[in-house]
Amino acid sequence: MNIDLVYQQRYSVVPTADSAMAVPNLWGDDINEGYIGGSYDFKAAKVAASYQQQNDKNFANNDNTVWSLGVKVPVMAASNILLTYAQLEMDAGPRDARVDGKSNTATLAWTTAMSKRTTLYAGYVWVDNDKKSLPIRFTGVPAGVGQVNETNNTFAAGVNHTF
């Protein structure tokens, strides 16, 4: 069993001076963030879950919540099936209701260890952004996938070799 707890508070957050957002009296407040995650190996499957929340007290007010669930199931001697589901919910408050949206993503993947250093993988990623969401840019899918108010399907396959 593994459990992780993280709390972070960034004091007096101000964007860089060259940023167009660095307007006096709109910045300088705190951003608080908490995370809890864990996993448990049942031998027949390993499950994992996480929950993260950010409270931005600044002008941007980029409050958000992210949660995820996943399972890794061993198949045969060297293969695994992986299933994950995650959701990002943005809440910019009354200042900018345009980004009060949700993004959902699900993954189904297969990995096979060919040796201690080489793994083959293939996977399918589904991304669904509602009309007020921010595009998901850091999910491991190609750039431009997962735009606002779009549902996307991506297939990826490859070889991972550690040198």
C-alpha positions in Angstrom: 0.0 0.0 0.0 1.2 3.5 -0.8 -0.4 6.8 0.3 0.9 10.2 -0.6 -0.2 13.5 0.9 1.1 16.9 -0.3 0.1 20.5 0.7 1.7 23.5 -0.9 1.1 27.2 -0.3 2.7 29.7 -2.6 2.7 33.2 -0.9 2.3 36.5 -2.7 2.2 35.1 -6.2 2.9 37.7 -8.9 3.5 36.9 -12.7 6.8 37.9 -14.2 7.3 41.6 -14.9 7.1 41.2 -18.7 3.7 39.4 -18.5 0.7 41.4 -19.6 -1.1 39.9 -16.6 1.3 41.6 -14.1 -1.1 44.5 -13.2 -0.7 46.1 -9.8 -3.3 45.3 -7.2 -4.6 42.3 -9.1 -1.9 39.9 -7.9 0.1 39.2 -4.8 -2.2 36.8 -3.1 -1.6 33.1 -2.2 -2.3 29.9 -4.1 -3.0 26.8 -2.0 -2.9 23.3 -3.3 -3.5 19.9 -1.8 -3.1 16.3 -3.1 -3.9 12.9 -1.8 -3.1 9.8 -3.8 -2.6 6.1 -3.2 -2.3 2.7 -4.6 -2.7 -0.9 -3.5 -1.4 -4.1 -5.1 -4.0 -6.9 -4.9 -1.6 -9.1 -6.9 -4.4 -9.9 -9.4 -4.6 -6.1 -10.0 -3.0 -2.9 -8.8 -5.4 0.0 -8.2 -4.5 3.7 -7.9 -6.5 6.8 -7.2 -5.7 10.5 -6.6 -7.5 13.8 -5.8 -5.9 17.3 -6.2 -7.4 20.7 -5.6 -6.0 24.2 -6.2 -7.4 27.4 -4.6 -6.0 30.5 -6.4 -6.9 33.7 -4.5 -5.4 36.0 -7.3 -7.0 37.8 -10.2 -6.8 34.7 -12.4 -8.7 32.7 -9.8 -7.7 29.5 -11.5 -9.3 27.1 -9.0 -9.4 23.6 -10.2 -10.0 20.0 -9.1 -8.4 16.9 -10.6 -9.2 13.3 -9.7 -8.2 10.0 -11.3 -8.8 6.3 -10.9 -6.7 3.6 -12.5 -6.0 -0.2 -12.5 -3.1 -2.2 -13.9 -3.9 -5.9 -14.5 -1.1 -8.4 -15.2 -1.7 -10.7 -18.1 0.5 -13.6 -18.8 4.1 -13.4 -17.6 5.3 -10.0 -19.1 2.2 -8.0 -20.1 -0.2 -5.6 -18.4 -3.6 -4.1 -19.3 -4.0 -0.5 -18.0 -7.3 1.3 -17.6 -7.6 4.9 -16.3 -10.2 7.6 -16.0 -9.6 11.2 -14.9 -11.5 14.5 -14.7 -10.4 18.1 -14.6 -12.9 20.7 -13.4 -11.9 24.4 -13.8 -13.6 27.2 -11.8 -12.5 30.7 -12.5 -15.3 32.1 -10.5 -17.5 35.1 -11.4 -14.5 36.9 -13.2 -14.4 34.5 -16.1 -17.2 32.0 -16.4 -15.8 31.0 -19.8 -13.4 28.6 -18.1 -15.8 26.9 -15.7 -15.7 23.7 -17.5 -14.9 20.0 -17.3 -12.5 17.8 -19.2 -12.7 14.0 -19.0 -10.2 11.5 -20.3 -10.0 7.7 -20.4 -7.2 5.4 -21.4 -7.0 1.7 -22.3 -3.5 0.4 -22.9 -1.4 -2.8 -23.2 2.3 -3.1 -22.4 4.6 -6.1 -23.0 8.1 -6.3 -21.5 10.4 -7.7 -24.2 13.4 -7.6 -21.9 14.5 -5.8 -18.7 15.0 -2.6 -20.8 12.6 -2.8 -23.7 8.8 -2.6 -23.6 6.2 -2.6 -26.4 3.1 -0.6 -25.8 -0.2 0.3 -27.5 -3.0 2.4 -26.2 -6.2 4.3 -26.9 -7.0 7.7 -25.4 -10.4 9.3 -25.3 -10.6 13.1 -24.4 -13.9 15.0 -24.0 -13.8 18.7 -23.3 -17.0 20.6 -22.7 -17.7 24.1 -24.2 -16.2 25.9 -21.2 -13.1 23.8 -20.6 -9.5 24.6 -21.1 -7.8 22.4 -23.7 -6.0 19.4 -22.1 -2.4 19.9 -23.3 -0.4 17.7 -21.0 -2.0 14.3 -21.2 0.6 12.7 -23.4 -1.5 12.9 -26.6 -0.3 14.9 -29.6 -0.4 18.7 -29.6 -3.7 20.1 -30.8 -5.7 17.1 -29.6 -8.4 17.9 -27.0 -9.6 21.4 -28.0 -12.5 23.2 -26.3 -15.9 21.6 -27.0 -14.4 18.6 -28.8 -14.2 14.8 -28.2 -11.1 13.2 -29.5 -9.9 9.6 -30.0 -6.2 8.9 -30.2 -4.3 5.6 -30.8 -0.6 5.4 -29.9 1.8 2.5 -30.2 5.6 2.2 -29.8 8.7 0.8 -28.2 10.3 2.1 -25.0 13.9 1.2 -24.6 16.1 2.4 -21.7 19.8 2.9 -22.5 
